[in-house]
Structures are given as C-alpha cells and as structure tokens.
Amino acid sequence: MLEGVISSGIIGLSLGTQYALTGIGFTLIFGILGVVNFAHGGFYILGGYLAYSLAHSLGVPYLAAVLLAALGTGVLGYAVEIVLVERRVADHMATMLITLGLYQVMTTGATLIYGQEPMEVRFPVSGSIHGHGFYIPYSSLIVLAACALTIASVYLLIFKTRYGIALRAMADDRPVARALGIPPARMFPMAFAIATALAGLTGALVTPILALEPRGGDAVLGKAFIVVILGGLGSVAGATVAAFIVGLVEAYSSVYLGGSTGALALYVVVVLILLVRPNGLLGAVARKA
C-alpha cells in the first residue's frame, strides 16, 4: 500500500512539473498580452517533432535536440507575435481566432509531414528504480528533474531580474508600465517567445514517454486551461501550485479509481476548489502583486 502511494506520488510530481511548464507559458501570454493562446498545444507538439527529427534523422544527441527544439519554438513564437499577434493584440476575439487558426495549420502540417499515426519515440534512458512492490521509471525522474530545474530558472527570471520585474509590471498595469518607459513592442515578443519555448521544451521532453502525434496538443491545451483557471488568471505562482494539484490528483485517481472515474475525480476537485476560491488559488494575490 505504502509503495503504491510513493510511486504514484513521484509520477504525480512528474506530471505536475510538466503541467507547470505549459501552464506558466500559457498564463504568461495571457497575463502580459491579454491573449488566450490556442496555439500553445501546437508549440508543444512542434517541440516534440523538432526533437525527434534532430535526434533520429540528423543524429543530434538527445539533450542537444531538446534544447534546440526549445530554442526553435521560442524563435517561432517571437516571429508569430510580431507578424500575427502584435497588430491585433488589443482585439481579444481576433487573437483567439489567429492562434486557433495557427494551431490548425501546425497540426495539419505535422500530419502531412509525419502522418496521422502516433510515432514510436523511445526515451534515451530506460529502466526503473525497483523497491518492495513498486517501481519508478528513470524517465519520470529525469523529466521531473529537468522540468523542476526549468521552473526554478523561470522563477529566477520573473522575480529576480529587471526584465522579470518589467514583465510583471506590464501584466499588472500596462499604462503605468508604459509611463515608466517599459516598451511593449520589446516586451510582448519576448514574453511570447519564453512561453512558446517552455511549451516546446515540455513537448521535446515528454513525447518520447507518452506519444508523439499531430493532435497531441489538444489534451495539453485542455490541461493548460484547467491549470490557469484553477491557479488564477495571470498568476504564475498560482499556475504552478495548480499544476502540482492536477498532476497528483490525476496520478492517484488513475491508480486507485481508474479510467473515466479517475478523470472525473480531477474535475470534481477543480470545481470544489473554484467554489471556495472563485478567482483561483492565487488570482486575487496576483492582481495586487
């Protein structure tokens, strides 16, 4: 019994770090630009396909392929913000349609290039830690460590650097930030690039463990919405806390409840929390920070 609790907890923490990376990126774009980025799941899948192509077609070492995939999705996100989003950033309906259309283009392109069927991508490290009645895959531990390190780096950037302070100022009060000399034309593309790089990095790390398929971003986008709403719109800290709650609930419910019942348990927990905290876990705090 205890062994199952431990192994499920480790898996839940690993899922939590993955959801945190995608959720942080999603909430960064919403908090700073006010844009609901429906293409976020597409950047996740793009990161997976980029890493796969670099590692399997060009023979690039896996670690380098992951970093290059994150860099590539970040650069693409920077270009997307300047070319497509920037001109319509104040029109929320237009940006939603633009990012939704971009997601369809990305998934269709992946389908045409790689096919509809899920691709078999093996994580470069196999095996697991075995104990008395439980096991923890090395892949889950590696992803947990890599995502946790990235989350810590993002927090240092946002809360401990002048650039991060400028980003938070843009999120809290854009007119005041402009009056203080913070240029939106420079901050918006960088925020979008950071967010899409996080999505691409997560996809490059996780798809070898799960599955790499063109429509794989649908579930990622759904989880990002849950994490952001549960954590509080625009709250990076809230998204992080919510991601770990979602990951742990998903891991334990799938083991002890199974199947559809486990999936239902996640939504029940989310609804109960939102009944107590309608603005999300840290939504009110984020607005005043």
C-alpha positions in Angstrom: 0.0 0.0 0.0 2.7 2.5 1.0 4.8 1.5 -2.0 1.9 2.4 -4.3 1.4 5.7 -2.6 5.1 6.6 -3.1 5.3 5.6 -6.8 2.1 7.3 -7.6 3.3 10.4 -5.8 6.5 10.5 -7.9 4.5 10.1 -11.1 2.1 12.9 -9.9 5.0 15.2 -9.2 6.5 14.5 -12.6 3.1 15.3 -14.2 2.9 18.4 -12.1 6.2 19.8 -13.4 5.1 19.1 -17.0 1.8 20.8 -16.5 3.5 23.7 -14.6 5.7 24.4 -17.6 2.9 24.6 -20.1 0.6 26.4 -17.6 3.3 29.0 -16.8 3.8 29.7 -20.5 0.0 29.9 -21.1 -0.5 32.3 -18.2 2.5 34.5 -19.1 0.9 35.2 -22.5 -2.5 35.8 -21.0 -1.2 37.9 -18.1 1.1 40.1 -20.1 -0.5 40.4 -23.6 -4.1 39.5 -22.6 -4.1 36.9 -25.3 -5.7 33.4 -25.0 -3.1 31.4 -27.0 -4.9 28.5 -28.6 -1.7 27.6 -30.4 0.0 26.6 -27.2 -0.6 22.9 -27.7 0.7 23.3 -31.2 4.1 24.6 -30.0 4.2 21.6 -27.6 3.8 19.2 -30.4 6.2 21.1 -32.6 8.8 20.8 -29.9 8.3 17.0 -29.9 8.6 16.7 -33.6 11.7 19.0 -33.8 13.5 17.0 -31.1 12.5 13.7 -32.9 13.8 15.0 -36.3 17.0 16.3 -34.9 17.8 13.2 -32.8 16.6 10.4 -35.3 17.2 12.0 -38.7 20.3 14.1 -38.0 21.8 12.1 -35.2 21.9 15.1 -32.8 22.3 14.0 -29.1 19.0 13.9 -27.3 19.9 16.6 -24.8 21.0 19.0 -27.6 17.9 18.1 -29.6 15.7 19.1 -26.6 17.5 22.4 -26.2 17.4 23.1 -29.9 13.7 22.3 -30.0 13.0 24.7 -27.2 15.1 27.4 -29.0 13.3 26.8 -32.3 9.8 27.0 -30.8 10.9 30.2 -28.9 12.2 31.8 -32.1 9.0 30.9 -34.0 6.9 32.2 -31.1 8.8 35.5 -31.3 8.1 35.8 -35.0 4.4 34.8 -34.6 3.9 37.6 -32.0 5.5 40.2 -34.2 3.9 39.2 -37.5 0.4 37.9 -36.5 -0.5 38.8 -32.9 1.1 42.3 -32.3 -1.2 44.1 -34.8 -4.4 42.7 -33.1 -3.2 42.4 -29.5 -6.0 44.7 -28.2 -8.7 42.7 -30.1 -9.2 39.5 -27.9 -11.6 37.8 -30.4 -9.2 38.4 -33.3 -6.2 37.0 -31.4 -8.2 33.9 -30.3 -9.1 33.3 -33.9 -5.5 33.9 -35.1 -4.0 31.5 -32.6 -6.7 28.9 -33.2 -6.0 29.1 -36.9 -2.3 28.8 -36.3 -2.9 25.7 -34.2 -4.8 24.1 -37.1 -2.0 25.0 -39.5 0.6 23.4 -37.2 -1.4 20.2 -36.7 -2.2 19.9 -40.4 1.4 20.5 -41.3 2.6 17.8 -38.8 0.0 15.4 -40.2 1.2 16.0 -43.8 4.9 15.6 -42.9 4.8 12.8 -40.3 1.4 11.1 -40.9 -1.6 10.7 -38.6 -0.5 7.7 -36.6 1.4 8.2 -33.3 5.2 7.8 -33.8 7.2 5.5 -31.6 9.8 7.6 -30.0 12.0 6.0 -27.3 13.3 7.9 -24.3 17.1 7.6 -24.4 17.2 6.2 -20.8 15.4 3.0 -19.9 14.9 1.1 -16.7 13.5 1.9 -13.4 14.1 2.0 -9.7 12.6 -1.1 -8.0 11.5 -1.4 -4.4 9.2 -3.6 -2.4 6.2 -3.7 -4.6 6.8 -0.5 -6.6 8.9 0.9 -9.4 9.7 4.4 -10.6 10.9 4.8 -14.2 14.1 6.6 -14.7 12.4 8.6 -17.5 9.9 10.0 -15.0 12.7 11.1 -12.6 14.7 12.7 -15.4 11.7 14.6 -16.7 10.8 15.6 -13.1 14.4 17.0 -12.5 14.6 18.7 -15.9 11.2 20.4 -15.6 11.8 21.4 -11.9 15.1 23.0 -12.9 13.4 24.9 -15.7 10.6 26.1 -13.4 13.3 27.3 -10.9 15.0 29.2 -13.8 11.8 30.8 -14.9 11.1 32.0 -11.4 14.5 33.5 -11.1 13.9 35.3 -14.4 10.5 36.6 -13.4 11.1 37.5 -9.8 14.8 38.2 -9.5 15.8 40.1 -12.7 15.0 43.6 -14.0 13.5 42.0 -17.1 11.2 39.9 -15.0 10.1 43.0 -13.0 9.3 44.7 -16.3 7.2 41.8 -17.4 5.3 41.8 -14.2 4.7 45.5 -14.4 3.3 45.0 -17.9 0.9 42.4 -16.5 -0.2 44.4 -13.5 -0.8 47.8 -15.1 0.2 48.4 -18.7 -0.4 52.2 -18.9 1.7 52.8 -15.8 4.4 50.5 -17.2 4.5 52.4 -20.4 4.7 55.7 -18.5 7.7 54.3 -16.7 9.4 53.7 -20.0 8.8 50.0 -20.4 8.3 49.4 -24.2 5.5 46.9 -25.0 6.9 46.4 -28.5 10.0 44.8 -27.0 8.4 43.0 -24.0 5.5 41.3 -25.8 7.5 39.3 -28.4 10.0 38.2 -25.6 7.1 37.1 -23.4 5.6 35.1 -26.2 8.9 33.6 -27.1 9.6 32.5 -23.5 6.1 30.9 -23.3 6.4 29.0 -26.6 9.9 27.9 -25.7 8.5 26.4 -22.5 5.8 24.6 -24.4 8.3 23.3 -27.0 10.7 22.1 -24.2 7.9 20.2 -22.5 6.9 18.5 -25.7 10.5 17.5 -26.5 10.9 16.0 -23.0 7.6 14.3 -22.6 6.5 13.0 -26.0 9.1 10.2 -26.0 7.4 8.9 -22.8 3.8 9.4 -23.9 3.0 9.7 -27.6 4.0 11.9 -30.5 1.0 12.6 -32.7 -0.3 15.7 -34.5 -3.4 16.1 -32.3 -1.5 15.5 -29.1 -1.7 19.2 -28.3 -5.5 19.0 -27.7 -5.0 17.4 -24.3 -2.1 19.7 -23.4 -4.3 22.8 -24.2 -7.1 21.4 -22.1 -4.8 20.8 -19.1 -3.3 24.3 -19.6 -6.8 25.8 -19.3 -7.5 23.9 -16.1 -4.2 24.9 -14.6 -4.5 28.5 -15.4 -8.2 28.8 -14.3 -7.5 26.9 -11.1 -4.4 28.8 -10.3 -5.9 32.2 -11.1 -5.8 34.0 -14.4 -2.4 35.7 -14.8 -0.8 34.2 -11.7 2.5 32.4 -12.4 2.7 31.1 -8.8 -1.0 30.0 -8.9 -0.4 28.1 -12.2 2.5 26.3 -10.6 0.6 25.3 -7.5 -2.5 24.2 -9.5 -0.3 22.2 -11.9 1.0 20.1 -9.0 -2.5 19.6 -7.6 -3.7 18.5 -11.1 -0.7 16.1 -11.5 -1.1 14.5 -8.1 -4.9 14.1 -8.4 -4.5 12.6 -11.9 -1.8 10.2 -10.8 -3.6 8.9 -7.6 -7.1 8.8 -9.2 -5.9 6.9 -12.2 -4.3 4.3 -10.0 -6.9 3.9 -7.3 -10.1 4.8 -9.2 -9.0 4.1 -12.8 -10.3 5.1 -16.2 -13.1 7.5 -16.6 -13.8 7.6 -12.8 -10.3 8.9 -12.3 -10.7 11.6 -14.9 -14.0 12.6 -13.3 -12.3 13.0 -9.9 -10.0 15.7 -11.3 -12.8 17.8 -12.5 -14.7 17.3 -9.2 -11.6 18.6 -7.3 -11.3 21.6 -9.6 -15.0 22.5 -9.2 -14.8 22.2 -5.4 -11.7 24.4 -5.2 -13.3 27.0 -7.5 -16.4 27.0 -5.4 -14.3 28.1 -2.4 -11.9 30.3 -4.4 -13.8 31.6 -7.5 -10.8 33.7 -8.6 -8.5 30.7 -8.5 -6.0 29.7 -5.8 -3.8 32.9 -6.1 -5.8 35.0 -8.5 -6.6 37.8 -6.0 -3.0 37.9 -4.8 -1.6 38.1 -8.4 -3.8 41.1 -9.1 -2.3 43.0 -6.2 1.4 41.9 -6.6 
